[in-house]
């Protein structure tokens, strides 16, 4: 290692010879604590050594020696800990019982978890079945209400059309006309004609009944059984419309307005062909 020297100009002609270099003090070794700082930076550390009177080659040799020393210390530390790890198994005594207790406890806990899981799955299936049953009951209740509404409206329409039952006047023992019919007649100029408003209400109630069928299901046995009643009501309405057409004089303004209303009822019932046929027969 090169000797430590002080810079400066020579004075009084005195000088140092090469043989006097060994008598000069050498720089102190780099302290180990400098490398253990949390924010250690190699570049900053080397720049802080500008006041160290030492050649670059000597500094490099010093750092290389320090690195080799650390490697040896690390290797010794690993070897010593590895040896302790190898002897750990033989140094443990009496731990088998504790391990067995832990294992038995874990197995018991596992069985309890499996039991709880099985119970949860069973309850989940049970709840799912109950929910499905509730939905089915709700659907049946809805269908039942629609069936009651269907029967009520169909019976009311039959009563208005006097289909399959006696007239109200005969039942009540009174020959007077029902109040609803009197109201219809009041809207017509000629009370001898069949009221168009009454025919329209019959058609609207018939269409309301038909709208209930998709809600119930067209294949429902009750609906299939009521088709004959519904057909009689429809035929009766068509017969009334045909009579109303025959009573209408299309040469007058009132007759033309009445004719348009009757044709509108035919259109609502989707019986345009029947209307055209009756009109042609009436003109002939």
TORBATI-368924 format. One record per residue (C-alpha): x, y, z; residue number from 0. Coordinates in Angstrom, 2 decimals. Each point is the difference from the previous one (the first is absolute). Example, Ala and Ser with C-alpha at 12.3 -4.5 7.8 and 13.67 -1.06 7.14 Angstrom:
u v w nr
12.30 -4.50 7.80 0
1.37 3.44 -0.66 1
***
This chain:
u v w nr
0.00 0.00 0.00 0
1.36 3.42 -0.87 1
1.00 2.23 2.82 2
-1.98 2.92 1.39 3
1.40 3.38 -0.93 4
-0.75 3.64 0.55 5
-0.15 2.29 -3.01 6
1.75 3.36 -0.15 7
3.11 1.62 -1.44 8
3.38 -1.06 1.19 9
1.84 2.57 2.20 10
3.62 0.55 0.96 11
1.09 -2.52 -2.57 12
-1.16 -2.79 2.30 13
-1.88 -3.00 -1.58 14
-1.19 -3.47 0.83 15
1.56 -3.01 -1.52 16
-1.79 -3.25 -0.97 17
1.55 -1.75 2.97 18
-1.82 2.37 2.37 19
-3.52 -0.94 -1.27 20
-0.36 -2.90 2.42 21
0.38 2.31 2.93 22
-3.12 2.04 -0.98 23
-3.43 -0.82 1.55 24
-2.41 -2.01 -2.18 25
-3.69 0.98 -0.34 26
-2.34 -1.62 2.51 27
-2.15 -2.91 -1.31 28
-3.43 0.93 -1.26 29
-2.40 -0.24 2.95 30
-2.57 -2.76 -0.31 31
-2.75 2.22 1.40 32
0.16 2.16 -3.14 33
-1.35 -2.91 -2.07 34
-2.87 -0.75 2.42 35
-1.84 3.30 -0.41 36
-3.60 -0.46 -1.26 37
0.42 2.60 -2.74 38
3.48 -1.14 -1.07 39
0.94 1.12 -3.52 40
3.25 -1.25 -1.59 41
0.39 3.09 -2.19 42
-0.50 2.43 2.89 43
2.28 -2.05 2.22 44
2.86 0.02 -2.54 45
-0.39 3.74 -0.56 46
0.34 0.52 3.77 47
3.49 -1.57 -0.06 48
1.60 2.89 -1.92 49
1.95 1.00 3.15 50
1.34 -3.51 0.50 51
3.68 -0.07 -0.94 52
0.03 -3.32 -1.81 53
0.47 -1.07 -3.56 54
-2.94 -1.35 -1.97 55
1.65 -3.39 -0.36 56
0.47 -0.28 3.76 57
-3.64 0.98 0.59 58
-1.14 -2.63 -2.50 59
2.11 -2.66 1.72 60
-1.45 1.01 3.36 61
-3.58 -0.29 -1.26 62
0.70 -3.32 -1.68 63
1.42 -1.38 3.24 64
-3.03 1.29 1.89 65
-2.32 -1.76 -2.49 66
1.84 -3.29 0.37 67
-0.19 0.30 3.78 68
-3.77 0.50 -0.16 69
-0.40 -2.99 -2.27 70
1.90 -2.17 2.45 71
-2.08 1.26 2.90 72
-3.22 -0.67 -1.93 73
1.13 -3.51 -0.88 74
0.92 -0.72 3.61 75
-3.38 1.30 1.17 76
-1.89 -2.20 -2.48 77
2.03 -3.06 0.93 78
-0.53 0.53 3.71 79
-3.77 0.50 -0.37 80
-0.30 -2.96 -2.35 81
1.78 -2.19 2.47 82
-2.38 1.17 2.73 83
-2.94 -0.77 -2.30 84
1.27 -3.53 -0.62 85
0.34 -0.66 3.69 86
-3.40 1.51 0.80 87
-1.91 -3.22 -0.70 88
2.12 -2.06 2.34 89
-0.17 2.64 2.72 90
-3.83 0.08 0.12 91
-1.60 -2.39 2.48 92
-3.63 -0.50 1.13 93
-1.63 1.90 -2.91 94
-1.75 -2.98 -1.60 95
-2.87 0.06 2.50 96
-0.63 3.71 -0.60 97
0.06 -0.51 -3.75 98
-2.46 -2.87 0.33 99
-2.32 2.13 2.12 100
0.07 2.75 -2.62 101
-0.65 -2.52 -2.77 102
-2.96 -1.54 1.84 103
-1.39 3.47 0.69 104
0.29 0.95 -3.67 105
-1.75 -3.20 -1.08 106
-2.83 0.69 2.43 107
-0.30 3.57 -1.25 108
-0.06 -1.28 -3.57 109
-2.86 -2.38 0.80 110
-1.96 2.81 1.65 111
0.52 2.24 -3.02 112
-1.17 -2.76 -2.35 113
-3.08 -0.54 2.17 114
-0.84 3.71 -0.04 115
0.56 0.17 -3.75 116
-2.29 -2.98 -0.56 117
-2.68 1.57 2.17 118
0.29 3.30 -1.89 119
-0.34 -1.79 -3.34 120
-3.08 -1.87 1.20 121
-1.59 3.19 1.33 122
0.84 1.80 -3.23 123
-1.74 -2.68 -2.06 124
-2.96 0.05 2.37 125
-0.32 3.80 -0.22 126
0.32 -0.17 -3.79 127
-2.79 -2.55 -0.14 128
-2.21 2.11 2.27 129
0.62 3.10 -2.11 130
-0.90 -1.91 -3.14 131
-3.12 -1.36 1.67 132
-0.98 3.52 1.07 133
0.40 1.24 -3.59 134
-2.15 -2.86 -1.24 135
-2.68 0.79 2.60 136
0.06 3.67 -1.00 137
-0.36 -0.96 -3.65 138
-2.93 -2.28 0.85 139
-1.66 2.74 2.05 140
0.42 2.41 -2.91 141
-1.49 -2.50 -2.43 142
-2.85 -0.67 2.42 143
-0.83 3.70 0.22 144
0.07 0.29 -3.78 145
-2.32 -3.01 -0.28 146
-2.45 1.62 2.41 147
0.17 3.23 -2.00 148
-0.48 -1.93 -3.24 149
-3.07 -1.81 1.33 150
-1.45 3.19 1.45 151
0.37 2.02 -3.20 152
-1.22 -2.85 -2.19 153
-3.07 -0.50 2.17 154
-0.69 3.73 -0.03 155
0.31 0.09 -3.80 156
-2.36 -2.95 -0.34 157
-2.47 1.77 2.23 158
0.19 3.18 -2.10 159
-0.37 -1.97 -3.24 160
-2.74 -2.21 1.49 161
2.02 -3.07 -0.97 162
-0.70 -3.19 1.93 163
-2.22 1.77 2.55 164
-3.40 1.61 0.28 165
-0.42 3.75 -0.45 166
0.30 2.09 3.10 167
-3.53 1.30 -0.43 168
-1.37 -3.50 0.14 169
2.06 -0.87 3.06 170
-1.08 3.13 1.83 171
-3.58 -0.40 -1.12 172
0.13 3.47 -1.53 173
-0.42 0.83 -3.69 174
1.90 3.26 0.26 175
3.26 0.32 -1.91 176
3.26 0.00 2.07 177
1.41 3.39 0.92 178
3.20 -0.58 -2.06 179
-2.04 -0.58 -3.13 180
-2.02 3.13 0.68 181
3.23 1.99 0.16 182
1.09 -1.46 -3.34 183
-3.31 0.87 -1.61 184
0.25 3.57 1.20 185
3.12 0.46 -2.14 186
-1.80 -1.00 -3.20 187
-2.23 2.30 -2.01 188
-2.29 -2.89 -0.87 189
-0.84 -2.16 3.03 190
-1.18 -2.79 -2.25 191
3.57 -0.66 -1.18 192
2.44 -2.30 1.79 193
2.34 2.24 2.09 194
3.53 0.13 -1.43 195
1.49 0.98 3.37 196
-1.39 -3.17 1.51 197
1.51 -2.08 -2.80 198
3.36 1.69 0.56 199
-0.04 -0.76 3.73 200
-0.77 -3.63 -0.74 201
2.92 -0.16 -2.42 202
2.36 1.68 2.48 203
-0.93 -2.47 2.74 204
0.48 -2.89 -2.42 205
3.48 1.27 -0.91 206
0.80 0.44 3.70 207
-0.86 -3.65 0.55 208
2.22 -1.04 -2.91 209
2.92 1.97 1.50 210
-0.16 -2.16 3.12 211
0.67 -3.20 -1.94 212
3.82 0.52 -0.49 213
0.34 0.77 3.71 214
-1.70 -3.26 0.94 215
1.30 -2.17 -2.83 216
-1.93 -0.83 -3.12 217
0.41 -3.72 0.73 218
-1.56 0.25 3.46 219
-2.84 -2.56 0.35 220
-2.40 2.61 1.36 221
0.49 2.27 -3.00 222
-0.44 -2.89 -2.41 223
-3.26 -0.87 1.72 224
-1.27 3.61 -0.27 225
0.67 0.43 -3.72 226
-3.53 -1.09 -0.92 227
-1.47 2.69 2.28 228
2.35 2.62 -1.41 229
-0.86 -1.04 -3.56 230
-3.74 0.40 0.70 231
0.67 3.50 1.33 232
1.99 0.86 -3.12 233
-2.66 -1.33 -2.35 234
-2.66 1.93 1.89 235
2.00 3.23 -0.32 236
0.48 -0.58 -3.73 237
-3.73 -0.62 -0.33 238
-0.74 3.25 1.86 239
2.47 1.88 -2.23 240
-1.64 -1.45 -3.09 241
-3.42 1.11 1.28 242
1.40 3.47 0.72 243
1.32 0.21 -3.55 244
-3.40 -0.94 -1.44 245
-1.62 2.70 2.13 246
2.43 2.67 -1.23 247
-0.94 2.29 -2.85 248
3.34 0.98 -1.58 249
-1.64 2.66 -2.19 250
-0.27 2.45 2.93 251
2.81 1.70 1.92 252
-1.10 -1.65 3.22 253
-0.09 -3.37 -1.75 254
3.51 0.43 -1.37 255
1.38 0.88 3.45 256
-1.78 -3.00 1.48 257
1.37 -2.21 -2.79 258
3.59 1.10 0.72 259
-0.41 -0.80 3.68 260
-1.34 -3.47 -0.78 261
2.85 -0.66 -2.43 262
2.45 1.07 2.74 263
-1.45 -2.63 2.33 264
0.39 -2.62 -2.74 265
3.64 1.08 -0.37 266
0.64 -0.31 3.75 267
-1.37 -3.55 -0.13 268
2.18 -0.77 -3.03 269
-3.11 -0.74 -2.05 270
0.53 2.33 -2.98 271
-1.05 -2.69 -2.49 272
-3.26 -0.55 1.85 273
-0.67 3.75 -0.07 274
0.58 0.21 -3.77 275
-2.29 -2.97 -0.60 276
-2.82 1.48 2.10 277
0.37 3.42 -1.64 278
-0.26 -1.54 -3.46 279
-3.07 -2.00 1.03 280
-1.56 3.15 1.46 281
0.57 1.99 -3.22 282
-1.41 -2.78 -2.12 283
***
